[in-house]
């Protein structure tokens, strides 16, 4: 299946907006991990998303925030692959 550049850009824009909103749900709680001075919260490859946190508790909270936010965008976490 060939996906146009416009569709890929649109998908990335939606994911960026979704992750920004999910981060706001986390409030002042630290999320992500620091790599070379930059905080990384999410890794994406094709249709896979990896969430990053420095503790299991933070990861659970981030996952819940992303789940809530993704529903607002019409997306759903595939629990069979999680």
N, CA, C and O atoms as a GROMACS GRO file, in nm:
protein
  328
    1UNK      N    1   0.085  -0.119   0.000
    1UNK     CA    2   0.000   0.000   0.000
    1UNK      C    3   0.089   0.124   0.000
    1UNK      O    4   0.177   0.138   0.085
    2UNK      N    5   0.065   0.212  -0.094
    2UNK     CA    6   0.141   0.336  -0.105
    2UNK      C    7   0.061   0.447  -0.040
    2UNK      O    8  -0.057   0.466  -0.068
    3UNK      N    9   0.128   0.521   0.049
    3UNK     CA   10   0.062   0.631   0.118
    3UNK      C   11   0.126   0.761   0.070
    3UNK      O   12   0.248   0.773   0.066
    4UNK      N   13   0.043   0.857   0.035
    4UNK     CA   14   0.095   0.984  -0.017
    4UNK      C   15   0.165   1.063   0.094
    4UNK      O   16   0.140   1.043   0.212
    5UNK      N   17   0.253   1.152   0.052
    5UNK     CA   18   0.324   1.237   0.147
    5UNK      C   19   0.227   1.324   0.225
    5UNK      O   20   0.249   1.350   0.344
    6UNK      N   21   0.120   1.368   0.160
    6UNK     CA   22   0.020   1.452   0.228
    6UNK      C   23  -0.047   1.374   0.341
    6UNK      O   24  -0.070   1.429   0.449
    7UNK      N   25  -0.080   1.246   0.317
    7UNK     CA   26  -0.142   1.164   0.421
    7UNK      C   27  -0.046   1.142   0.537
    7UNK      O   28  -0.087   1.148   0.653
    8UNK      N   29   0.081   1.116   0.506
    8UNK     CA   30   0.180   1.096   0.612
    8UNK      C   31   0.197   1.223   0.696
    8UNK      O   32   0.208   1.216   0.818
    9UNK      N   33   0.199   1.338   0.630
    9UNK     CA   34   0.210   1.464   0.702
    9UNK      C   35   0.089   1.484   0.791
    9UNK      O   36   0.103   1.523   0.907
   10UNK      N   37  -0.031   1.457   0.739
   10UNK     CA   38  -0.154   1.472   0.817
   10UNK      C   39  -0.151   1.381   0.939
   10UNK      O   40  -0.185   1.425   1.049
   11UNK      N   41  -0.111   1.256   0.921
   11UNK     CA   42  -0.104   1.161   1.033
   11UNK      C   43  -0.007   1.212   1.140
   11UNK      O   44  -0.036   1.207   1.259
   12UNK      N   45   0.109   1.261   1.096
   12UNK     CA   46   0.207   1.312   1.192
   12UNK      C   47   0.156   1.436   1.265
   12UNK      O   48   0.182   1.452   1.384
   13UNK      N   49   0.084   1.523   1.196
   13UNK     CA   50   0.027   1.640   1.261
   13UNK      C   51  -0.076   1.601   1.366
   13UNK      O   52  -0.079   1.659   1.475
   14UNK      N   53  -0.158   1.502   1.334
   14UNK     CA   54  -0.258   1.454   1.431
   14UNK      C   55  -0.188   1.394   1.553
   14UNK      O   56  -0.225   1.423   1.666
   15UNK      N   57  -0.085   1.311   1.529
   15UNK     CA   58  -0.013   1.249   1.641
   15UNK      C   59   0.057   1.354   1.727
   15UNK      O   60   0.060   1.341   1.849
   16UNK      N   61   0.114   1.458   1.665
   16UNK     CA   62   0.178   1.564   1.742
   16UNK      C   63   0.077   1.636   1.830
   16UNK      O   64   0.103   1.662   1.948
   17UNK      N   65  -0.039   1.669   1.773
   17UNK     CA   66  -0.144   1.737   1.850
   17UNK      C   67  -0.193   1.648   1.963
   17UNK      O   68  -0.214   1.695   2.075
   18UNK      N   69  -0.211   1.520   1.934
   18UNK     CA   70  -0.259   1.425   2.034
   18UNK      C   71  -0.159   1.413   2.149
   18UNK      O   72  -0.199   1.412   2.266
   19UNK      N   73  -0.030   1.403   2.117
   19UNK     CA   74   0.071   1.388   2.221
   19UNK      C   75   0.085   1.517   2.303
   19UNK      O   76   0.108   1.511   2.423
   20UNK      N   77   0.072   1.633   2.238
   20UNK     CA   78   0.078   1.759   2.312
   20UNK      C   79  -0.036   1.767   2.412
   20UNK      O   80  -0.018   1.811   2.525
   21UNK      N   81  -0.155   1.725   2.369
   21UNK     CA   82  -0.271   1.727   2.458
   21UNK      C   83  -0.253   1.626   2.571
   21UNK      O   84  -0.287   1.656   2.685
   22UNK      N   85  -0.201   1.508   2.541
   22UNK     CA   86  -0.178   1.406   2.644
   22UNK      C   87  -0.076   1.456   2.745
   22UNK      O   88  -0.090   1.430   2.865
   23UNK      N   89   0.026   1.527   2.699
   23UNK     CA   90   0.128   1.581   2.789
   23UNK      C   91   0.067   1.683   2.885
   23UNK      O   92   0.106   1.691   3.001
   24UNK      N   93  -0.029   1.761   2.835
   24UNK     CA   94  -0.097   1.858   2.921
   24UNK      C   95  -0.175   1.787   3.032
   24UNK      O   96  -0.183   1.837   3.144
   25UNK      N   97  -0.232   1.670   2.999
   25UNK     CA   98  -0.304   1.592   3.100
   25UNK      C   99  -0.211   1.549   3.213
   25UNK      O  100  -0.255   1.530   3.326
   26UNK      N  101  -0.083   1.534   3.181
   26UNK     CA  102   0.014   1.489   3.281
   26UNK      C  103   0.050   1.602   3.378
   26UNK      O  104   0.107   1.576   3.484
   27UNK      N  105   0.018   1.725   3.343
   27UNK     CA  106   0.048   1.838   3.430
   27UNK      C  107   0.198   1.858   3.446
   27UNK      O  108   0.272   1.852   3.348
   28UNK      N  109   0.241   1.882   3.567
   28UNK     CA  110   0.382   1.909   3.592
   28UNK      C  111   0.463   1.782   3.612
   28UNK      O  112   0.584   1.787   3.630
   29UNK      N  113   0.396   1.668   3.608
   29UNK     CA  114   0.468   1.542   3.627
   29UNK      C  115   0.567   1.520   3.513
   29UNK      O  116   0.536   1.543   3.396
   30UNK      N  117   0.684   1.478   3.549
   30UNK     CA  118   0.789   1.453   3.450
   30UNK      C  119   0.755   1.328   3.368
   30UNK      O  120   0.724   1.223   3.423
   31UNK      N  121   0.762   1.342   3.238
   31UNK     CA  122   0.742   1.229   3.148
   31UNK      C  123   0.858   1.223   3.050
   31UNK      O  124   0.928   1.322   3.029
   32UNK      N  125   0.877   1.109   2.992
   32UNK     CA  126   0.983   1.092   2.895
   32UNK      C  127   1.116   1.060   2.960
   32UNK      O  128   1.127   1.046   3.082
   33UNK      N  129   1.217   1.048   2.876
   33UNK     CA  130   1.352   1.026   2.923
   33UNK      C  131   1.443   1.130   2.858
   33UNK      O  132   1.412   1.181   2.750
   34UNK      N  133   1.553   1.160   2.923
   34UNK     CA  134   1.645   1.260   2.871
   34UNK      C  135   1.757   1.192   2.794
   34UNK      O  136   1.826   1.104   2.846
   35UNK      N  137   1.773   1.233   2.669
   35UNK     CA  138   1.880   1.181   2.584
   35UNK      C  139   1.958   1.301   2.531
   35UNK      O  140   1.904   1.383   2.457
   36UNK      N  141   2.084   1.310   2.570
   36UNK     CA  142   2.171   1.421   2.526
   36UNK      C  143   2.108   1.557   2.552
   36UNK      O  144   2.118   1.648   2.469
   37UNK      N  145   2.042   1.570   2.667
   37UNK     CA  146   1.984   1.698   2.706
   37UNK      C  147   1.844   1.726   2.655
   37UNK      O  148   1.783   1.824   2.695
   38UNK      N  149   1.792   1.640   2.568
   38UNK     CA  150   1.656   1.657   2.516
   38UNK      C  151   1.563   1.554   2.577
   38UNK      O  152   1.602   1.438   2.597
   39UNK      N  153   1.441   1.595   2.608
   39UNK     CA  154   1.343   1.502   2.661
   39UNK      C  155   1.268   1.435   2.548
   39UNK      O  156   1.212   1.502   2.460
   40UNK      N  157   1.266   1.302   2.549
   40UNK     CA  158   1.198   1.223   2.447
   40UNK      C  159   1.081   1.152   2.516
   40UNK      O  160   1.100   1.079   2.613
   41UNK      N  161   0.960   1.175   2.464
   41UNK     CA  162   0.840   1.115   2.522
   41UNK      C  163   0.788   1.001   2.435
   41UNK      O  164   0.730   0.905   2.485
   42UNK      N  165   0.809   1.013   2.306
   42UNK     CA  166   0.748   0.918   2.213
   42UNK      C  167   0.845   0.884   2.100
   42UNK      O  168   0.918   0.970   2.050
   43UNK      N  169   0.845   0.758   2.062
   43UNK     CA  170   0.916   0.712   1.944
   43UNK      C  171   0.812   0.658   1.848
   43UNK      O  172   0.723   0.583   1.889
   44UNK      N  173   0.822   0.694   1.721
   44UNK     CA  174   0.725   0.646   1.623
   44UNK      C  175   0.798   0.582   1.506
   44UNK      O  176   0.903   0.630   1.462
   45UNK      N  177   0.741   0.474   1.459
   45UNK     CA  178   0.789   0.409   1.337
   45UNK      C  179   0.670   0.345   1.268
   45UNK      O  180   0.604   0.258   1.325
   46UNK      N  181   0.642   0.389   1.146
   46UNK     CA  182   0.526   0.341   1.071
   46UNK      C  183   0.401   0.362   1.156
   46UNK      O  184   0.370   0.475   1.191
   47UNK      N  185   0.329   0.255   1.189
   47UNK     CA  186   0.207   0.270   1.268
   47UNK      C  187   0.228   0.231   1.414
   47UNK      O  188   0.131   0.208   1.486
   48UNK      N  189   0.352   0.222   1.457
   48UNK     CA  190   0.383   0.188   1.596
   48UNK      C  191   0.424   0.313   1.673
   48UNK      O  192   0.491   0.402   1.621
   49UNK      N  193   0.382   0.318   1.799
   49UNK     CA  194   0.417   0.428   1.888
   49UNK      C  195   0.471   0.368   2.017
   49UNK      O  196   0.408   0.280   2.076
   50UNK      N  197   0.587   0.416   2.060
   50UNK     CA  198   0.644   0.375   2.188
   50UNK      C  199   0.645   0.495   2.281
   50UNK      O  200   0.698   0.600   2.246
   51UNK      N  201   0.585   0.479   2.398
   51UNK     CA  202   0.585   0.584   2.499
   51UNK      C  203   0.701   0.560   2.593
   51UNK      O  204   0.732   0.445   2.626
   52UNK      N  205   0.766   0.668   2.638
   52UNK     CA  206   0.883   0.657   2.723
   52UNK      C  207   0.862   0.732   2.854
   52UNK      O  208   0.809   0.843   2.855
   53UNK      N  209   0.903   0.670   2.964
   53UNK     CA  210   0.896   0.734   3.095
   53UNK      C  211   1.007   0.676   3.181
   53UNK      O  212   1.058   0.567   3.154
   54UNK      N  213   1.043   0.749   3.286
   54UNK     CA  214   1.152   0.703   3.370
   54UNK      C  215   1.107   0.613   3.484
   54UNK      O  216   1.190   0.551   3.551
   55UNK      N  217   0.976   0.604   3.508
   55UNK     CA  218   0.924   0.511   3.609
   55UNK      C  219   0.802   0.438   3.553
   55UNK      O  220   0.736   0.486   3.461
   56UNK      N  221   0.773   0.324   3.611
   56UNK     CA  222   0.655   0.247   3.568
   56UNK      C  223   0.527   0.326   3.595
   56UNK      O  224   0.433   0.323   3.515
   57UNK      N  225   0.524   0.395   3.708
   57UNK     CA  226   0.406   0.474   3.743
   57UNK      C  227   0.383   0.587   3.642
   57UNK      O  228   0.270   0.610   3.599
   58UNK      N  229   0.490   0.656   3.604
   58UNK     CA  230   0.478   0.763   3.505
   58UNK      C  231   0.434   0.708   3.370
   58UNK      O  232   0.355   0.770   3.300
   59UNK      N  233   0.486   0.591   3.334
   59UNK     CA  234   0.447   0.528   3.207
   59UNK      C  235   0.299   0.492   3.207
   59UNK      O  236   0.230   0.510   3.107
   60UNK      N  237   0.250   0.440   3.321
   60UNK     CA  238   0.108   0.406   3.330
   60UNK      C  239   0.021   0.530   3.317
   60UNK      O  240  -0.081   0.528   3.248
   61UNK      N  241   0.062   0.638   3.383
   61UNK     CA  242  -0.015   0.763   3.375
   61UNK      C  243  -0.011   0.820   3.233
   61UNK      O  244  -0.112   0.868   3.182
   62UNK      N  245   0.106   0.814   3.169
   62UNK     CA  246   0.118   0.862   3.032
   62UNK      C  247   0.032   0.779   2.938
   62UNK      O  248  -0.034   0.833   2.849
   63UNK      N  249   0.033   0.648   2.956
   63UNK     CA  250  -0.049   0.559   2.873
   63UNK      C  251  -0.198   0.592   2.889
   63UNK      O  252  -0.271   0.597   2.790
   64UNK      N  253  -0.241   0.616   3.013
   64UNK     CA  254  -0.382   0.652   3.038
   64UNK      C  255  -0.415   0.786   2.971
   64UNK      O  256  -0.522   0.801   2.913
   65UNK      N  257  -0.323   0.882   2.980
   65UNK     CA  258  -0.347   1.013   2.918
   65UNK      C  259  -0.355   1.000   2.767
   65UNK      O  260  -0.441   1.062   2.704
   66UNK      N  261  -0.266   0.920   2.708
   66UNK     CA  262  -0.269   0.900   2.562
   66UNK      C  263  -0.396   0.827   2.522
   66UNK      O  264  -0.456   0.858   2.418
   67UNK      N  265  -0.438   0.730   2.602
   67UNK     CA  266  -0.561   0.656   2.572
   67UNK      C  267  -0.681   0.750   2.571
   67UNK      O  268  -0.763   0.746   2.479
   68UNK      N  269  -0.692   0.834   2.672
   68UNK     CA  270  -0.803   0.930   2.680
   68UNK      C  271  -0.799   1.028   2.563
   68UNK      O  272  -0.902   1.054   2.500
   69UNK      N  273  -0.682   1.080   2.535
   69UNK     CA  274  -0.667   1.177   2.427
   69UNK      C  275  -0.692   1.114   2.291
   69UNK      O  276  -0.757   1.175   2.206
   70UNK      N  277  -0.641   0.993   2.270
   70UNK     CA  278  -0.657   0.929   2.139
   70UNK      C  279  -0.804   0.904   2.107
   70UNK      O  280  -0.844   0.912   1.991
   71UNK      N  281  -0.884   0.874   2.209
   71UNK     CA  282  -1.028   0.855   2.186
   71UNK      C  283  -1.092   0.982   2.132
   71UNK      O  284  -1.185   0.976   2.051
   72UNK      N  285  -1.044   1.098   2.178
   72UNK     CA  286  -1.098   1.226   2.131
   72UNK      C  287  -1.065   1.248   1.983
   72UNK      O  288  -1.134   1.325   1.916
   73UNK      N  289  -0.961   1.183   1.933
   73UNK     CA  290  -0.921   1.195   1.793
   73UNK      C  291  -0.972   1.077   1.709
   73UNK      O  292  -0.937   1.063   1.592
   74UNK      N  293  -1.054   0.992   1.771
   74UNK     CA  294  -1.109   0.878   1.698
   74UNK      C  295  -1.013   0.763   1.683
   74UNK      O  296  -1.033   0.677   1.597
   75UNK      N  297  -0.908   0.760   1.765
   75UNK     CA  298  -0.809   0.654   1.760
   75UNK      C  299  -0.823   0.564   1.884
   75UNK      O  300  -0.881   0.605   1.984
   76UNK      N  301  -0.772   0.445   1.875
   76UNK     CA  302  -0.784   0.350   1.984
   76UNK      C  303  -0.654   0.272   1.999
   76UNK      O  304  -0.594   0.232   1.900
   77UNK      N  305  -0.611   0.251   2.124
   77UNK     CA  306  -0.492   0.169   2.150
   77UNK      C  307  -0.529   0.023   2.128
   77UNK      O  308  -0.628  -0.026   2.181
   78UNK      N  309  -0.449  -0.044   2.049
   78UNK     CA  310  -0.470  -0.186   2.022
   78UNK      C  311  -0.411  -0.265   2.138
   78UNK      O  312  -0.290  -0.287   2.144
   79UNK      N  313  -0.496  -0.308   2.231
   79UNK     CA  314  -0.448  -0.376   2.352
   79UNK      C  315  -0.394  -0.517   2.322
   79UNK      O  316  -0.322  -0.574   2.405
   80UNK      N  317  -0.427  -0.572   2.208
   80UNK     CA  318  -0.372  -0.704   2.175
   80UNK      C  319  -0.226  -0.694   2.134
   80UNK      O  320  -0.154  -0.794   2.137
   81UNK      N  321  -0.180  -0.574   2.094
   81UNK     CA  322  -0.040  -0.555   2.056
   81UNK      C  323   0.040  -0.486   2.166
   81UNK      O  324   0.162  -0.473   2.154
   82UNK      N  325  -0.028  -0.442   2.272
   82UNK     CA  326   0.038  -0.364   2.376
   82UNK      C  327   0.098  -0.454   2.481
   82UNK      O  328   0.158  -0.406   2.577
   0.00000   0.00000   0.00000
